[in-house]
Amino acid sequence: MGIFKRIFSGELTLANVVYKITVYRDSVMGRVAGKVVIITGGASGLGAADARLLSGEGARVVLTDVDRERGEALAAELEGALFIEHDVRDEAAWQHVIATTVERLGGLDVLVNNAGLVKFGSVEETTLEEYRLLNSVMSEGTFLGCKYAVPAMAQSGGGSIINISSVAALKGVGAIVAYTAAKGAIRAMTRSVAVHCQERKYNIRCNVVLPGAHDTPMTRAALAELPSEEEGLNQIQQHGQGRPEDVARLVLFLASEESCHITGSELVIDNGETMR
């Protein structure tokens, strides 16, 4: 029986047909085929995993990082990828990244605010300079990314902003006060951006991913500094570390049209670390 007869007979609904067409398209072209994606901190760790997966699913990826050597090497691996050296604390650099992306690739569909760093120190141990550094990279960097991505996405007809926070924003971690503060700011900022875009009818979604411990170069370097009795090590031993690819699959979902009805949401990926 032809597809139209099956629709008219009630055997298939129009929604069924649209779903089947979408599944077929994604299987052939990729789940984010043709989308233009900027990933900050894209040279290694979670950002590199995001880049590889999204590129493999048809996205045109722009990697940004302060690590030129690794960033250029990864971009060379990915079909059609572009690397831009980029300090996310620099407002003019953000304007350059967005303008170059739109000029070279024709628009902007997805931004992954992933750049970050960690430094251990309690509220008594952390200097104001250290506190400001971490917050300038993660909190201010995410703010600038959202600020300049939103109008570019609005001109492209909509898009998805994916901010990377941490489970540290959900619980007290005494040994990383500056990191926790910065990631908490990202968590709160995400909802503000999501509400703004919805009120302006921009068709832009903004969501936040909160990973637990994942095996990245940054995590390995940070854990090497911890004393053996540190509670963070006990939690990792209990819950284990995820792989960067685990987070990348969640980022892919949020970048794709599969998440078209999700905005202002917090998605935790921590193997149950924060559930009790």
TIVOMAR-322926 format. One record per atom (N, C-alpha, C, O): residue in three letters; x, y, z. Coordinates in steps of 0.2 Angstrom, whole numbers, padded with zeros to 4 digits, always signed. Atoms other than C-alpha are relative to their C-alpha. Layout:
residues N
alaXYZ ...
end
This chain:
residues 276
met+0004-0006+0000 met+0000+0000+0000 met+0004+0006+0000 met+0009+0007+0004 gly-0004-0006+0000 gly+0007+0017-0004 gly-0001+0004+0006 gly-0005+0003+0010 ile+0000-0003-0006 ile+0011+0029+0009 ile-0006+0005+0001 ile-0008+0006+0007 phe+0006-0004+0000 phe-0003+0041+0005 phe-0007-0004+0002 phe-0011-0002+0006 lys+0006+0004-0002 lys-0016+0027+0006 lys+0001-0002+0007 lys-0005-0003+0011 arg-0001+0003-0007 arg-0008+0021+0023 arg-0002+0006+0004 arg-0005+0005+0010 ile+0002-0006-0004 ile-0011+0039+0029 ile-0007+0001+0000 ile-0010+0002+0006 phe+0008-0001+0000 phe-0029+0041+0023 phe-0003-0006+0003 phe-0009-0005+0006 ser+0003+0006-0003 ser-0033+0023+0030 ser+0001+0001+0007 ser-0002-0003+0011 gly-0001+0000-0007 gly-0027+0028+0047 gly+0006-0004+0002 gly+0007-0004+0008 glu-0005+0004-0002 glu-0013+0016+0047 glu+0006+0004+0002 glu+0010+0002+0007 leu-0006-0005-0001 leu+0000+0030+0047 leu-0003+0007+0002 leu-0007+0009-0002 thr+0002-0007-0001 thr-0002+0047+0055 thr+0006+0004-0004 thr+0011+0002-0005 leu-0005-0004+0003 leu+0007+0062+0047 leu+0006+0001+0005 leu+0012+0001+0002 ala-0006+0000-0005 ala+0018+0062+0063 ala+0004-0006-0001 ala+0010-0005+0000 asn-0004+0006+0001 asn+0023+0044+0060 asn+0005+0001-0007 asn+0010-0001-0007 val-0003-0001+0006 val+0028+0049+0042 val+0006+0005+0001 val+0012+0004-0001 val-0005-0005-0001 val+0038+0065+0048 val+0006-0004+0004 val+0012-0003+0002 tyr-0005+0003-0004 tyr+0047+0054+0061 tyr+0004-0005-0004 tyr+0010-0005-0004 lys-0004+0004+0004 lys+0052+0041+0048 lys+0004+0003-0005 lys+0010+0001-0006 ile-0004-0004+0005 ile+0058+0054+0036 ile+0006+0002+0004 ile+0012+0002+0001 thr-0006-0003-0004 thr+0069+0062+0050 thr+0005-0006+0002 thr+0011-0004+0001 val-0005+0005-0001 val+0076+0045+0055 val+0004-0002-0006 val+0010-0003-0005 tyr-0004+0002+0006 tyr+0081+0041+0037 tyr+0005+0005-0001 tyr+0010+0004-0003 arg-0004-0005+0001 arg+0088+0058+0035 arg+0006+0000+0004 arg+0012+0001+0002 asp-0006+0000-0004 asp+0099+0057+0050 asp+0004-0006-0001 asp+0010-0005+0000 ser-0004+0005+0001 ser+0105+0040+0046 ser+0004+0000-0006 ser+0010-0002-0006 val-0004-0002+0006 val+0111+0046+0029 val+0005+0006+0001 val+0010+0005-0001 met-0004-0006+0000 met+0117+0063+0033 met+0003+0002+0006 met+0008+0006+0006 gly-0003-0001-0006 gly+0120+0064+0051 gly-0005+0004+0004 gly-0010+0008+0001 arg+0005-0003-0004 arg+0110+0071+0066 arg+0001+0008+0000 arg-0004+0011+0002 val-0001-0008+0001 val+0117+0089+0064 val+0003+0002-0006 val+0007+0006-0007 ala-0002-0001+0006 ala+0120+0089+0046 ala+0000+0007-0002 ala-0006+0010-0002 gly+0000-0007+0003 gly+0125+0106+0039 gly+0000+0005+0006 gly+0001+0011+0004 lys+0000-0005-0005 lys+0124+0115+0056 lys+0007+0002+0001 lys+0012-0001+0001 val-0006-0003-0001 val+0138+0127+0060 val+0001+0001+0008 val-0004+0003+0011 val-0001+0001-0007 val+0145+0124+0077 val+0007+0003+0003 val+0012+0002+0000 ile-0006-0003-0003 ile+0157+0134+0088 ile+0001-0004+0007 ile-0003-0004+0010 ile-0002+0004-0006 ile+0166+0124+0102 ile+0006+0004+0003 ile+0011+0003+0000 thr-0006-0003-0003 thr+0177+0134+0114 thr+0003-0006+0004 thr+0000-0010+0007 gly-0004+0006-0003 gly+0191+0124+0123 gly-0001-0006-0004 gly-0001-0012-0001 gly+0002+0005+0005 gly+0189+0113+0108 gly+0007-0004-0002 gly+0006-0009-0005 ala-0007+0004+0002 ala+0208+0107+0107 ala+0001-0006+0004 ala+0005-0011+0001 ser-0001+0007-0004 ser+0207+0093+0120 ser-0006-0001+0005 ser-0011+0003+0005 gly+0005+0001-0005 gly+0196+0085+0133 gly-0007-0001-0003 gly-0008-0003-0008 leu+0007+0000+0002 leu+0177+0087+0132 leu-0001+0003-0006 leu-0005+0001-0010 gly+0001-0004+0007 gly+0178+0100+0118 gly+0002-0004-0006 gly-0001-0004-0011 ala-0002+0004+0006 ala+0188+0088+0107 ala-0004-0005-0001 ala-0006-0007-0007 ala+0005+0006+0001 ala+0176+0074+0110 ala-0006+0003-0003 ala-0009+0000-0008 asp+0006-0003+0003 asp+0162+0086+0106 asp+0001+0001-0008 asp-0003-0001-0012 ala-0002-0001+0007 ala+0171+0091+0090 ala+0000-0006-0005 ala-0003-0006-0010 arg+0000+0006+0004 arg+0174+0074+0084 arg-0007-0003-0002 arg-0008-0005-0007 leu+0007+0003+0001 leu+0156+0068+0087 leu-0004+0004-0005 leu-0007+0001-0009 leu+0005-0005+0004 leu+0147+0083+0080 leu+0003+0000-0008 leu-0001+0000-0012 ser-0003+0000+0007 ser+0159+0083+0064 ser-0002-0006-0003 ser-0004-0006-0009 gly+0002+0006+0003 gly+0155+0065+0062 gly-0007-0001-0002 gly-0009-0005-0006 glu+0007-0001+0001 glu+0137+0069+0062 glu-0002+0005-0005 glu-0008+0007-0005 gly+0002-0004+0006 gly+0138+0081+0048 gly+0001+0008+0002 gly+0000+0012-0003 ala-0001-0007-0001 ala+0142+0098+0057 ala+0006+0003-0003 ala+0011-0001-0004 arg-0006-0004+0002 arg+0154+0111+0051 arg+0002+0003+0007 arg-0001+0008+0009 val-0002-0002-0007 val+0164+0114+0067 val+0006+0005-0001 val+0010+0005-0005 val-0005-0005-0001 val+0174+0129+0072 val+0003-0001+0007 val-0001+0000+0012 leu-0003+0001-0006 leu+0186+0125+0086 leu+0004+0006+0002 leu+0007+0009-0002 thr-0004-0006-0003 thr+0193+0139+0097 thr+0003-0003+0007 thr+0001-0007+0010 asp-0004+0002-0005 asp+0206+0137+0110 asp+0006+0005+0001 asp+0008+0008-0004 val-0007-0003+0000 val+0222+0145+0117 val+0006-0004-0002 val+0011-0002-0003 asp-0005+0005+0002 asp+0231+0129+0113 asp+0000+0000-0008 asp-0003-0005-0011 arg+0000+0000+0008 arg+0235+0133+0094 arg+0003-0007-0003 arg-0001-0009-0007 glu-0003+0006+0003 glu+0246+0117+0091 glu-0005-0006+0000 glu-0006-0009-0005 arg+0004+0005+0000 arg+0233+0105+0097 arg-0007+0001-0004 arg-0010-0003-0007 gly+0006-0002+0004 gly+0218+0115+0090 gly+0001-0001-0008 gly-0004-0004-0011 glu-0001+0001+0007 glu+0226+0115+0073 glu+0000-0007-0002 glu-0002-0009-0008 ala-0001+0007+0002 ala+0230+0097+0073 ala-0007-0003+0000 ala-0008-0008-0004 leu+0007+0003+0000 leu+0212+0092+0078 leu-0004+0003-0006 leu-0007-0001-0009 ala+0003-0003+0005 ala+0205+0104+0065 ala+0002-0004-0007 ala-0002-0005-0011 ala-0003+0004+0006 ala+0216+0095+0052 ala-0003-0007-0001 ala-0004-0009-0007 glu+0003+0007+0000 glu+0208+0078+0056 glu-0007+0000-0002 glu-0010-0004-0005 leu+0007+0000+0001 leu+0190+0084+0054 leu-0002+0004-0006 leu+0001+0009-0008 glu+0002-0002+0007 glu+0182+0087+0037 glu-0003+0007+0001 glu-0008+0008+0004 gly+0003-0007+0000 gly+0179+0106+0034 gly+0001+0004+0007 gly-0002+0009+0007 ala-0001-0004-0006 ala+0184+0111+0052 ala+0004+0006-0001 ala+0009+0006-0005 leu-0004-0006+0000 leu+0191+0128+0056 leu+0003+0001+0007 leu-0001+0000+0012 phe-0002-0001-0007 phe+0202+0132+0071 phe+0002+0008+0000 phe+0005+0011-0005 ile-0001-0007-0001 ile+0203+0150+0078 ile+0003+0000+0007 ile+0000-0002+0012 glu-0003-0001-0007 glu+0215+0154+0092 glu-0004+0006+0004 glu-0006+0011+0001 his+0005-0004-0003 his+0204+0162+0105 his+0001+0000+0008 his+0000-0006+0011 asp+0001-0001-0007 asp+0205+0168+0123 asp-0007+0002+0002 asp-0009+0008+0000 val+0007-0002-0001 val+0187+0168+0129 val-0001+0006+0005 val-0007+0008+0005 arg+0000-0006-0004 arg+0191+0182+0141 arg+0000+0006-0003 arg-0002+0012-0001 asp-0001-0006+0004 asp+0193+0194+0127 asp-0006+0001-0004 asp-0008-0002-0008 glu+0006-0002+0003 glu+0178+0203+0121 glu+0001+0001-0008 glu-0003-0002-0012 ala-0002-0001+0008 ala+0186+0208+0104 ala+0001-0006-0003 ala-0001-0007-0009 ala-0001+0007+0003 ala+0191+0190+0101 ala-0006-0003-0001 ala-0007-0007-0006 trp+0007+0003+0002 trp+0173+0184+0103 trp-0003+0003-0006 trp-0006+0000-0010 gln+0003-0003+0006 gln+0167+0197+0091 gln+0004-0003-0007 gln+0000-0004-0012 his-0004+0002+0006 his+0181+0191+0079 his-0002-0007-0002 his-0003-0009-0008 val+0002+0007+0001 val+0176+0172+0081 val-0007+0000-0003 val-0008-0004-0008 ile+0007+0000+0003 ile+0158+0176+0078 ile+0000+0002-0007 ile-0003-0001-0012 ala+0000-0003+0007 ala+0161+0187+0063 ala+0003-0005-0005 ala+0001-0005-0011 thr-0003+0004+0005 thr+0173+0175+0055 thr-0004-0006-0001 thr-0004-0009-0007 thr+0004+0006+0001 thr+0162+0160+0058 thr-0006+0002-0005 thr-0007-0002-0010 val+0006-0002+0004 val+0147+0169+0050 val+0002+0002-0007 val-0001+0000-0012 glu-0003-0002+0007 glu+0158+0176+0035 glu+0002-0007-0003 glu+0000-0007-0009 arg-0003+0006+0003 arg+0166+0159+0032 arg-0005-0005-0001 arg-0005-0009-0007 leu+0005+0006+0000 leu+0152+0147+0035 leu-0007+0002-0001 leu-0012-0003-0002 gly+0006-0002+0002 gly+0137+0157+0032 gly-0005+0001+0006 gly-0011+0003+0004 gly+0005-0001-0005 gly+0129+0158+0049 gly+0003-0003+0007 gly+0008-0006+0007 leu-0002+0003-0006 leu+0129+0151+0067 leu-0006-0004+0002 leu-0011-0001+0003 asp+0005+0004-0002 asp+0118+0137+0073 asp+0001-0003+0007 asp-0004-0003+0011 val-0001+0003-0007 val+0126+0130+0089 val+0006+0003+0003 val+0011+0004+0000 leu-0006-0002-0004 leu+0138+0136+0102 leu+0001-0004+0006 leu-0004-0005+0010 val-0002+0004-0006 val+0146+0125+0115 val+0005+0004+0004 val+0011+0004+0002 asn-0004-0004-0004 asn+0153+0136+0129 asn+0004-0005+0005 asn+0001-0007+0010 asn-0004+0005-0003 asn+0166+0123+0135 asn+0006+0002+0004 asn+0009-0002+0008 ala-0007-0002-0002 ala+0182+0132+0139 ala+0000+0001+0008 ala-0005+0004+0011 gly+0000+0000-0007 gly+0187+0130+0157 gly+0007-0002+0003 gly+0011-0004-0001 leu-0006+0002-0004 leu+0201+0127+0170 leu-0002-0001+0007 leu-0007+0002+0009 val+0001+0001-0007 val+0202+0122+0188 val+0006+0001+0004 val+0012-0001+0001 lys-0006-0001-0004 lys+0213+0127+0202 lys-0003-0002+0007 lys-0008+0001+0009 phe+0002+0002-0007 phe+0212+0119+0220 phe+0001+0006+0005 phe+0007+0009+0004 gly-0001-0005-0006 gly+0210+0131+0235 gly-0007+0001+0003 gly-0012+0002+0000 ser+0006-0002-0004 ser+0197+0134+0249 ser-0001+0007+0000 ser+0003+0011-0003 val+0002-0007-0001 val+0189+0150+0253 val+0006+0004+0003 val+0007+0010+0002 glu-0006-0003-0003 glu+0204+0154+0264 glu+0006+0000-0004 glu+0010+0004-0003 glu-0007+0001+0003 glu+0218+0148+0253 glu+0000+0004-0007 glu+0005+0006-0009 thr+0000-0003+0007 thr+0212+0155+0236 thr+0001+0008+0000 thr-0002+0011+0004 thr-0002-0007+0001 thr+0219+0172+0231 thr-0006+0004-0004 thr-0009+0000-0008 leu+0004-0004+0004 leu+0208+0186+0224 leu+0002-0001-0008 leu-0003-0001-0012 glu-0002+0000+0007 glu+0218+0185+0208 glu-0002-0007-0003 glu-0004-0007-0009 glu+0002+0007+0002 glu+0215+0166+0207 glu-0007+0000-0002 glu-0010-0003-0006 tyr+0007+0000+0000 tyr+0197+0168+0210 tyr-0003+0004-0007 tyr-0007+0002-0010 arg+0002-0004+0006 arg+0195+0182+0196 arg+0002-0004-0006 arg-0001-0003-0011 leu-0002+0004+0006 leu+0205+0171+0184 leu-0005-0005-0002 leu-0007-0005-0008 leu+0004+0006+0002 leu+0194+0156+0185 leu-0007+0003-0002 leu-0010+0000-0007 asn+0007-0003+0002 asn+0178+0167+0184 asn+0000+0004-0006 asn-0005+0004-0010 ser+0000-0003+0006 ser+0184+0177+0170 ser+0000-0005-0006 ser-0003-0003-0011 val+0000+0005+0005 val+0187+0162+0160 val-0006-0004-0001 val-0009-0004-0007 met+0006+0004+0000 met+0172+0152+0164 met-0007+0004+0000 met-0011+0004-0004 ser+0006-0004-0001 ser+0158+0164+0170 ser+0000+0006-0006 ser-0005+0006-0009 glu+0000-0005+0005 glu+0163+0179+0159 glu+0001-0002-0007 glu-0002+0001-0012 gly-0001+0003+0006 gly+0169+0169+0145 gly-0007-0003-0003 gly-0009-0002-0009 thr+0006+0003+0002 thr+0152+0160+0144 thr-0005+0006-0001 thr-0009+0006-0006 phe+0004-0006+0001 phe+0143+0177+0146 phe+0001+0003-0007 phe-0003+0005-0011 leu-0002-0003+0006 leu+0153+0184+0131 leu-0003-0004-0006 leu-0005-0002-0011 gly+0002+0004+0005 gly+0149+0169+0121 gly-0007+0000-0002 gly-0009+0001-0007 cys+0007-0001+0001 cys+0131+0170+0124 cys-0002+0007-0003 cys-0006+0007-0008 lys+0002-0007+0002 lys+0130+0189+0121 lys+0001+0001-0007 lys-0003+0004-0011 tyr-0001-0001+0007 tyr+0138+0188+0104 tyr-0003-0006-0005 tyr-0004-0005-0011 ala+0003+0006+0004 ala+0131+0171+0098 ala-0008+0001-0001 ala-0010+0000-0006 val+0008-0001+0000 val+0112+0176+0102 val-0002+0004-0007 val-0006+0002-0010 pro+0002-0004+0006 pro+0111+0190+0088 pro+0002-0004-0006 pro-0002-0004-0011 ala-0002+0004+0006 ala+0121+0179+0076 ala-0005-0006-0002 ala-0007-0007-0007 met+0005+0006+0001 met+0109+0164+0079 met-0007+0003-0002 met-0010+0000-0006 ala+0006-0003+0002 ala+0094+0175+0078 ala-0001+0002-0008 ala-0006+0001-0011 gln+0000-0002+0007 gln+0099+0181+0061 gln+0000-0007-0005 gln-0002-0007-0010 ser-0001+0007+0003 ser+0102+0162+0056 ser-0007-0003+0000 ser-0008-0009-0003 gly+0006+0003-0001 gly+0084+0158+0061 gly-0001-0004+0006 gly-0006-0007+0007 gly+0000+0003-0006 gly+0088+0151+0078 gly+0006-0004+0001 gly+0011-0004-0003 gly-0006+0004-0001 gly+0100+0139+0086 gly-0001-0003+0007 gly-0006-0003+0011 ser-0001+0003-0007 ser+0106+0130+0102 ser+0006+0002+0003 ser+0012+0002+0000 ile-0006-0001-0004 ile+0118+0136+0115 ile+0000-0005+0006 ile-0005-0006+0010 ile-0001+0005-0004 ile+0125+0123+0126 ile+0006+0002+0005 ile+0012+0002+0003 asn-0005-0003-0005 asn+0134+0129+0142 asn+0002-0006+0004 asn-0002-0010+0007 ile-0003+0005-0004 ile+0146+0117+0151 ile+0001+0002+0007 ile+0006+0007+0008 ser-0002-0002-0007 ser+0145+0119+0170 ser+0003-0007+0003 ser+0007-0010+0001 ser-0003+0006-0004 ser+0149+0105+0183 ser-0005-0002+0006 ser-0009+0002+0008 val+0003+0002-0006 val+0141+0095+0197 val+0002+0004+0006 val-0001+0004+0011 ala-0002-0004-0005 ala+0151+0106+0208 ala-0004+0006+0001 ala-0005+0009+0007 ala+0005-0005-0001 ala+0138+0119+0205 ala-0007-0002+0004 ala-0011+0002+0006 leu+0006+0003-0003 leu+0125+0108+0213 leu+0001-0002+0008 leu-0003-0003+0011 lys-0001+0002-0007 lys+0134+0103+0229 lys+0006+0004+0003 lys+0010+0007-0001 gly-0006-0003-0003 gly+0147+0110+0241 gly+0007-0004-0001 gly+0007-0009+0001 val-0006+0003+0000 val+0165+0107+0237 val+0005+0005+0002 val+0007+0010-0001 gly-0004-0005-0004 gly+0176+0115+0249 gly+0007+0002-0003 gly+0010+0007-0002 ala-0007-0001+0003 ala+0193+0113+0239 ala+0000+0003-0006 ala+0006+0005-0008 ile+0000-0004+0006 ile+0188+0122+0224 ile-0005+0006+0000 ile-0010+0006-0004 val+0005-0006-0001 val+0179+0138+0229 val-0001+0004-0006 val-0007+0006-0008 ala+0000-0004+0006 ala+0183+0148+0213 ala-0003-0004-0006 ala-0008-0001-0009 tyr+0003+0004+0006 tyr+0179+0134+0201 tyr-0008-0001+0001 tyr-0012+0000-0003 thr+0007+0001-0001 thr+0162+0131+0210 thr-0004+0006-0001 thr-0009+0006-0004 ala+0004-0006+0001 ala+0157+0149+0210 ala-0001+0001-0008 ala-0006+0004-0010 ala+0001-0001+0007 ala+0161+0150+0191 ala-0005-0004-0003 ala-0009-0002-0007 lys+0005+0004+0003 lys+0151+0135+0187 lys-0007+0001+0002 lys-0012+0000-0001 gly+0007-0002-0003 gly+0137+0140+0198 gly-0003+0006-0004 gly-0009+0007-0005 ala+0002-0006+0004 ala+0136+0157+0188 ala-0002-0003-0007 ala-0007+0000-0009 ile+0002+0003+0006 ile+0135+0147+0172 ile-0007-0003+0000 ile-0011-0002-0004 arg+0006+0003-0001 arg+0121+0137+0179 arg-0006+0005+0000 arg-0011+0004-0003 ala+0005-0005-0001 ala+0111+0152+0184 ala-0001+0004-0007 ala-0007+0006-0009 met+0001-0004+0006 met+0115+0162+0168 met-0003-0004-0006 met-0007+0000-0010 thr+0003+0004+0005 thr+0109+0148+0157 thr-0008+0002+0000 thr-0011+0003-0006 arg+0007-0002-0001 arg+0091+0151+0163 arg-0002+0007-0002 arg-0007+0008-0006 ser+0001-0006+0002 ser+0092+0169+0161 ser+0000+0001-0008 ser-0004+0004-0011 val-0001+0000+0007 val+0098+0167+0143 val-0006-0003-0004 val-0009-0001-0009 ala+0005+0004+0003 ala+0085+0154+0139 ala-0007+0005+0000 ala-0011+0005-0005 val+0006-0004-0001 val+0071+0166+0146 val+0000+0006-0005 val-0005+0007-0008 his-0001-0006+0005 his+0078+0181+0136 his-0002-0002-0007 his-0006+0001-0011 cys+0001+0002+0007 cys+0078+0171+0120 cys-0008-0002-0002 cys-0010+0000-0007 gln+0007+0002+0001 gln+0060+0164+0122 gln-0004+0007+0000 gln-0009+0007-0004 glu+0004-0007+0000 glu+0053+0182+0127 glu+0001+0003-0007 glu-0004+0007-0009 arg-0001-0004+0006 arg+0061+0189+0111 arg-0002-0004-0006 arg-0002-0002-0012 lys+0003+0004+0005 lys+0054+0174+0101 lys+0006-0001-0005 lys+0005-0001-0011 tyr-0006+0001+0004 tyr+0072+0170+0094 tyr+0001-0007-0002 tyr+0005-0008-0007 asn+0000+0007+0002 asn+0069+0152+0092 asn+0008-0003+0002 asn+0010-0007-0002 ile-0007+0003-0002 ile+0086+0149+0102 ile-0001-0003+0007 ile-0004+0000+0011 arg+0000+0004-0006 arg+0087+0136+0115 arg+0007+0001+0004 arg+0012+0002+0001 cys-0006-0001-0004 cys+0100+0138+0130 cys-0001-0005+0005 cys-0005-0005+0010 asn+0000+0005-0005 asn+0103+0123+0141 asn+0007-0001+0003 asn+0012+0001+0000 val-0006+0001-0003 val+0117+0118+0153 val+0001-0007+0002 val-0003-0011+0004 val-0002+0006-0001 val+0126+0102+0155 val+0005+0000+0006 val+0009+0004+0007 leu-0004+0000-0006 leu+0133+0097+0172 leu+0003-0006+0001 leu+0000-0011+0004 pro-0003+0007+0000 pro+0146+0083+0171 pro+0003-0001+0007 pro+0005+0004+0011 gly-0004+0002-0006 gly+0154+0074+0186 gly+0007-0001-0003 gly+0009+0002-0008 ala-0007+0001+0002 ala+0172+0068+0184 ala+0000-0004-0006 ala-0003-0010-0007 his-0001+0003+0006 his+0177+0063+0167 his+0007+0000-0002 his+0011+0005+0000 asp-0008+0001+0001 asp+0194+0057+0161 asp+0002+0004-0006 asp+0002+0002-0011 thr-0003-0005+0004 thr+0201+0072+0153 thr+0007+0002+0002 thr+0009+0001+0008 pro-0007-0003-0002 pro+0219+0080+0153 pro-0001+0005+0006 pro+0003+0004+0011 met+0001-0005-0006 met+0212+0094+0165 met-0002-0004+0006 met+0001-0002+0011 thr+0002+0004-0006 thr+0204+0081+0177 thr+0006-0004+0002 thr+0007-0004+0008 arg-0006+0004-0002 arg+0220+0070+0177 arg+0005+0005+0004 arg+0007+0003+0009 ala-0005-0004-0003 ala+0231+0085+0181 ala-0003+0003+0007 ala+0001+0004+0011 ala+0003-0003-0006 ala+0219+0092+0194 ala+0000-0006+0006 ala+0002-0004+0011 leu+0000+0005-0005 leu+0217+0075+0203 leu+0007-0002+0003 leu+0008-0004+0008 ala-0007+0001-0002 ala+0236+0073+0204 ala+0002+0005+0005 ala+0007+0003+0009 glu-0001-0005-0005 glu+0236+0088+0215 glu-0003-0002+0007 glu-0001+0001+0012 leu+0004+0001-0006 leu+0224+0081+0228 leu+0003-0005+0005 leu+0006-0010+0003 pro-0002+0005-0005 pro+0229+0073+0244 pro-0004-0006+0000 pro-0010-0006-0002 ser+0004+0006+0000 ser+0224+0055+0246 ser-0006-0001+0004 ser-0011-0004+0003 glu+0005+0000-0005 glu+0212+0059+0260 glu-0006+0004-0003 glu-0011+0005+0000 glu+0005-0005+0003 glu+0202+0072+0249 glu-0006-0004-0002 glu-0006-0009-0005 glu+0006+0003+0001 glu+0184+0068+0248 glu-0002-0001-0008 glu-0005-0006-0010 gly+0001+0001+0007 gly+0184+0071+0229 gly+0002-0007-0003 gly-0001-0010-0007 leu-0003+0006+0002 leu+0195+0056+0227 leu-0005-0006+0002 leu-0006-0011-0002 asn+0004+0005-0002 asn+0183+0045+0237 asn-0006+0000-0004 asn-0009-0006-0006 gln+0006-0001+0005 gln+0168+0051+0226 gln+0002-0003-0006 gln-0003-0007-0009 ile-0002+0003+0007 ile+0177+0046+0210 ile+0001-0007+0001 ile-0001-0011-0004 gln-0001+0007-0001 gln+0182+0029+0217 gln-0007-0003+0001 gln-0008-0009-0002 gln+0006+0003-0001 gln+0164+0026+0222 gln-0005+0000-0007 gln-0008-0004-0009 his+0004-0001+0006 his+0156+0033+0206 his+0003-0001-0007 his+0000-0002-0012 gly-0004+0001+0006 gly+0170+0031+0193 gly+0000+0006-0004 gly-0004+0011-0003 gln-0001-0006+0005 gln+0175+0043+0179 gln-0003-0002-0006 gln-0002-0008-0009 gly+0003+0002+0007 gly+0165+0044+0163 gly+0005+0002-0005 gly+0011+0004-0004 arg-0004-0001+0006 arg+0173+0046+0146 arg-0003+0007-0003 arg-0008+0008-0003 pro+0002-0007+0004 pro+0173+0063+0136 pro-0006-0002-0005 pro-0010+0002-0006 glu+0005+0001+0005 glu+0162+0054+0123 glu-0007-0001+0003 glu-0012+0000+0000 asp+0007+0001-0003 asp+0148+0051+0136 asp-0003+0007+0000 asp-0009+0008-0001 val+0002-0007+0000 val+0147+0070+0138 val-0002+0002-0007 val-0007+0006-0009 ala+0001-0002+0007 ala+0148+0073+0119 ala-0006-0003-0003 ala-0009+0001-0007 arg+0007+0002+0002 arg+0133+0062+0116 arg-0006+0004+0002 arg-0011+0005-0001 leu+0005-0005-0003 leu+0123+0073+0127 leu+0000+0007-0004 leu-0005+0010-0005 val-0001-0006+0004 val+0130+0088+0118 val-0003+0000-0007 val-0007+0004-0009 leu+0003+0001+0007 leu+0125+0081+0101 leu-0007+0000+0001 leu-0011+0003-0004 phe+0008+0000+0000 phe+0107+0078+0107 phe-0002+0007+0001 phe-0007+0009-0002 leu+0002-0007-0001 leu+0106+0096+0113 leu+0001+0004-0006 leu-0002+0009-0007 ala-0002-0003+0006 ala+0114+0102+0097 ala-0005-0001-0006 ala-0006+0003-0010 ser+0005+0003+0005 ser+0101+0092+0086 ser-0007+0003+0001 ser-0008+0005+0006 glu+0007-0002+0000 glu+0083+0095+0082 glu-0004-0005+0005 glu-0010-0004+0006 glu+0003+0005-0005 glu+0079+0080+0094 glu-0002+0004+0006 glu-0006+0001+0010 ser+0001-0004-0006 ser+0080+0093+0108 ser-0004+0006-0001 ser-0003+0011+0003 cys+0003-0006+0002 cys+0069+0106+0100 cys-0005+0003+0005 cys-0006+0009+0004 his+0005-0002-0005 his+0057+0107+0114 his+0003+0001+0007 his+0000+0001+0012 ile-0003+0000-0006 ile+0070+0108+0128 ile+0004+0007+0000 ile+0009+0008-0004 thr-0004-0006-0001 thr+0077+0125+0134 thr+0000+0002+0008 thr-0005+0001+0011 gly+0000-0002-0007 gly+0082+0132+0151 gly+0001-0006+0005 gly+0000-0006+0011 ser-0001+0006-0004 ser+0086+0114+0157 ser+0007-0001+0002 ser+0012+0001-0001 glu-0007+0002-0003 glu+0100+0107+0168 glu+0000-0008-0001 glu-0004-0012+0001 leu-0001+0007+0001 leu+0106+0090+0162 leu+0006-0003+0003 leu+0012-0001+0002 val-0006+0002-0005 val+0117+0081+0175 val+0002-0007-0003 val-0002-0011-0005 ile-0003+0006+0002 ile+0129+0067+0169 ile+0006-0002+0004 ile+0011+0000+0003 asp-0005+0001-0005 asp+0138+0060+0184 asp-0001-0007+0003 asp+0002-0008+0009 asn+0001+0007-0003 asn+0133+0042+0187 asn-0002+0000+0007 asn+0000-0004+0011 gly+0003+0000-0007 gly+0123+0046+0202 gly+0003+0004+0005 gly+0001+0003+0011 glu-0004-0004-0005 glu+0136+0057+0211 glu-0005+0004+0004 glu-0003+0005+0010 thr+0004-0005-0004 thr+0123+0070+0216 thr-0007-0002+0001 thr-0011+0002+0004 met+0007+0002-0001 met+0107+0060+0218 met-0002-0002+0007 met-0007-0002+0009 arg+0002+0000-0008 arg+0109+0058+0237 arg+0006+0003+0004 arg+0005+0003+0010 
end
